[in-house]
Amino acid sequence: MAAHILSRLFSLRPSAVDAHLLSFHTRPGLTGLSRFGVEFLYFGMKEARACLFVGLFFAAVFSVPRAGLWGIPRYDVLLVVALAIQGWMMWARLETRDELKAITLFHVIGFALEVFKTSGSIQSWSYPDFAYTKLFGVPLFVGFMYAAVGSYIIQAWRLFDLRVIHHPPHWMGVVIALLIYVNFFTHHYIGDYRWYVAACALGLYARSTVIMRPLDVERRMPLLLAFVLIGFFIWLAENISTFFGIWKYPNQLGAWSMVHVGKWSSWSLLVVMIFTIVVNLKHIKARIHVPA
């Protein structure tokens, strides 16, 4: 059954794949292990589809040689690839204009953070290779790594028909998101207040629950768990990226070593910030329940 479903999907156009994944048909005959297997399969397919931009972009990150292609530096090739993927997703109607605006905002926010973190006075990490498309020492393709996270959340929201219940008041979410972002800058000067901000976020989202529909039955998950899991997978991707030398931390200049596990918490907090931007999109905000 799984092989039949997969072969059918692979024969469809991208927009038709979306239509199939979004179609809703009750399946009362599915029970026990059969239901678990089919539901898990659709969960995996929807996750893979939500990661389309992420997957294509990081496939290029890991496959483009350090010397570049056809005389074009690696970072410049990655920028062209990222723009091509984004353009194709718009052309194929896999992304809307409003979603593209949000993703562009993630790009700008991420790029600004990168410029600060790689500056001469901070030097948290560096991009050692030459590129024509470097600005303030940061390759322009880097913003797409932050945009990729936003793209995943937006796509997952649509494919899983997500809803959030017991979401805190939106202004409180915005304040926490701003504190998270500001702390990435200020902890170099006045101390790292990450765990204080994290404690506030923990209290704020403690009751928040994500309702998703992998197949035909709604499932629930604590929103905080979603933040932590997404942050974990970003941390894994960061380890792979530094292994391939896309960027390097100071302790990796001599030989590669695993990115400190503390970065997992930083990424999880960044996910909270990106999530806050996503939930303020018009078509998503309508699916957020804020208790009176």
RAKA-V38976 format. One record per run of one state. SS is the DSSP state (hx for helix, st for strand, lp for the rest). FROM is the first residue (numbers start at 1). LEN is the number of residues. If there is no record, write none. Layout:
ss-><SS SS>
from-><FROM FROM>
len-><LEN LEN>
This chain:
ss-><lp hx lp hx lp hx lp hx lp st lp st lp hx lp hx lp st lp st lp st hx lp st lp hx lp hx lp st lp st hx lp st hx lp hx lp hx lp st lp>
from-><1 2 11 14 23 32 51 52 64 69 70 72 73 74 92 97 118 125 127 134 136 138 140 160 163 166 170 191 194 205 209 213 219 223 244 248 250 253 262 279 282 286 288 289>
len-><1 9 3 9 9 19 1 12 5 1 2 1 1 18 5 21 7 2 7 2 2 2 20 3 3 4 21 3 11 4 4 6 4 21 4 2 3 9 17 3 4 2 1 4>
